[in-house]
């Protein structure tokens, strides 16, 4: 007896440990449940017992920890206990642990038993030995009452023994308000229990009727908004909706699954931050949960045959009730064993049962967490997965062919509506490989992949084309399949893979690949090398020797070589080669598309726009393939957008029947930028940066970074703009950086460094002149003229004005003309008749170009000189449309100086606070903020004090945290 008692005491002491791993993590999405707990604790007549239920991974332990913290703040002594597997086989063990915890608390505090009470152990141990629950309950109640205010918090009570639960129930029915019991346990919804065990394992505890009134708090799955909050806290960034949707889809809102997913993605650098927003990296794979994950541990603890059944179901569950027979057939288990395993998997909370109609039995089963389903499936060996996939394919083919009834008395296989009916069969065919009919599988995989084109969500197009390629044996058919893989890889953005596949074909092309196809592949090879910025390789591709080693016809090799010269910045050489070889590539209407575009762009670089104008006036051959018509329309649209010709770009898209949304992302960004839809432009830009999809071919290669930097600067983010520009510098070896120079000079001017801005602009012009490069130099010249005019150096600006006037006359560009008008008016004596005439023309021209930010800049410049100061009101509204907080701030100052009333005082105050918080988040000191806002340092300090007082935020750090998590200007405890 003594030895047993000693052993039992050791178990008791060992179990009075603190919370399980992970319990101290952030508690997200439980505000409503915690508020309910608070109400229970604050109510003197409230329940003495609070039951907290939730499925595996719902966060019960974290909730118990939070409950203990709240009880501690109410001066309760908190006794935390954790039950573990196996406790249920030791009667009254939990009750003894509570007694021990009370005794240890008394020994620490020095508090003695109540007068007239015998030693606690003298009462408890005999009562335990004879199984006297009533006596044990009396002793425990007395001990708790004496220790009051006290709270016992029991976690994972699904493992507790039934006798102890009865004792705790009796105590809860009689305990005073100063004694609280909080018990958490697992409760899985749906499915039948394990009939063999008599009690469903891992299910929520039940307490006897003697427990009296108890409050039950259920912990549901997290909603989309709550998951967004989780991602924001983890990343300290505002989450992209697509990232949140992905987390929700893979975890179905189970907190622990979401936490595991984000942890694994973080380890793999799959969550990228761009401009304070979190995105999932392009083609980020679904991580495989490690063996120590709670869900995987739960599966391993079930043992066989449950693990084998779960593995097979990870492939076969979409086939519903048919899956049982298929699992049995592919694993060697009997159907009875499979059915038994399914029931145990349901009881453990790993599977859900899908109820059938009219009580006809389940329709099938689905994993509670797709993330776990993926982890189980990925642990299968290739042969196992192929065998199970082949069983699924054969069953579905038999059902489709109508042969299922002839081969089996069972009902034909039908996919559950919960499955992805578009991708399931192709995925299984891809996994089955040579175990199924190769010819049929290759044909169906190809058809399925073509149906998904262009597959922006990467659901499987490229994988299925590659799987079909592996199944095709005939050489000519294989080459065509490889060609399909090349184009699919390019469409989904896997440019390195596309380039490698192209080189495979070009080294030894067969007769089935046509001349236009070879030309397209050669061009693709050049653009693929450019997109990965392999400048040495691109330089080699500009030499005739590189192409001579390939068995290509001249009409394929020569235009591709010329394109390589252009892409490496050697525009005169590229144009010369195209001119000398025009008889070779001109005859074929398909082949000549790219050389003609390259000629138009090369001439544009050198300041000649006539060839571009002629190309735009010539309609394309309607007999060309749709993808060729799309590519060429997108190419010319990019040139117009690069020239800031929004109207011309929209006209071209209308003429070609092409919606703006169909443009490549970089071109779509430029379009949104010019349209003043800056929220949409930034949302697109952030995702492109996070996924490394910002490539634009020369000469527009730096326009994405420069345009994004301009938006950030106008919104009060000079540090972010400078960082983006610095990251882009030097990424295009041998190319001019005109647009980066313009963007950086604007940042430097904003930060009060005009001399540095002057040096940047002069350097850009020298570099462009040395290369005979004209494209974009109007922006440099205009910025330099304005900068010198602001410094009172009108004479120094004269050369820039001459350059602008000459460019405007030569190119006929509306943007260049507008830059000339604004710079000339600024350089001339303000208020003079000449300046007013220039600004009048500038306003008319800007309005005709329909670009909000450009128009706002023009109106702000014209106000007071060329027209009434009320033009500032119009500029102010246009800045508001683009969300340009910094430009709005300066316009408000100009309006007050002109004696105009600033509309919307409340909105203006909110914008001022938002701008100030943005500048703080940018890491600017008060002196720098004063420079950006054109205020004194004292004024900035006063504004910061008012910001803290109004929001309840106490420091710059809290301001930054609030801004980065997408909850700006809100106190953390509100």
PETAQUI-V375865 format. One record per pair of residues at least 6 apart in sequence whose C-alpha atoms are under 6 Angstrom apart, sorted by the first residue. I is the first residue (numbers start at 1). J is the second residue. Records with the same first field share a line. If there is no record, write none. Layout:
I=J  J
//
This chain:
12=97
16=81
23=61  62
29=226
40=46
44=177
47=213  214
48=172  180  181
49=172  181  182  214
50=182  214  215  216
51=183  184  216
52=184  216  217  218
53=184  185  186  187  218
54=186  187  218  219
55=186  187  188
57=255  256
58=254  255
76=149  150
77=150
78=150  151
79=152
80=153
81=154
82=154  155
83=156  157  159  160
84=159
85=159
87=159  160
88=159  160  161
91=161  163
92=163  164
94=164
95=164
124=136
127=136
137=167  171
141=171
148=178  179
149=178  179
150=179
151=179  180  181
152=181
153=181  182  183
154=183
155=183  184
156=184  185
157=184  185
158=185  202  203  204  205
169=207  211
170=210  211
172=211
173=211  212
185=204
186=202  203  204
187=203  204
188=349
191=346  353
193=200  347
194=200  344
221=253  254
222=253
228=244
232=238  239  965
236=964  965
237=276  277  278  964  965
238=277  278  965  966
239=277  278
240=278  279
243=279  280
250=370  371
251=257  258  369  371
270=280  281  284
271=279  280  281
272=278  279  690
274=686  690
276=964
281=691
282=691
288=375
289=375
306=341
311=376  377
312=327
314=373  377
316=323
317=323
318=415  416  419
319=414  415
320=363  364  416
321=363  364
322=413
328=334  335
330=388
345=351
346=352
350=368
351=366  367  368
352=365  366  368
353=365
354=362  363  364  365
355=362  363
356=362  363
386=431  432
389=428  432
390=432
395=413
396=413
398=404
399=412  413
404=412
426=445
430=467
438=471
442=468  471
445=464  468
446=465
449=461  464
452=461
462=488
465=485
469=481
472=478
486=498  501
489=498
490=498
495=528
499=525  528
507=550
516=591
518=556
519=556
522=560
523=560
526=564
541=564
542=561  564  565
555=584  585
559=595
562=574
565=574
566=574
567=698
569=735
571=602
585=592
586=592
600=611  612
605=773  774  775
606=773  774
607=774
609=811
637=649
638=667
640=649
669=681
672=681
673=681
674=851
675=851
676=852  882
678=882
688=694
706=739  740  743
709=721
712=721
714=884  886  887
715=884  885  886
716=886
718=747
719=922
738=764
741=760
742=780
745=757
748=757
750=932
751=932
761=780
778=804
781=800
782=819  823
785=797  800
786=823
788=797
789=827
794=827
804=820
808=816  817
818=842
821=838  842
825=835  838
831=865
836=865  866
839=862  866
840=866
846=855
852=878
856=875  878
859=871  875
860=872  875
863=869  871
876=888
879=888
921=960
927=937
930=936  937
948=954
951=969  970  971
952=971
953=971
962=968
//
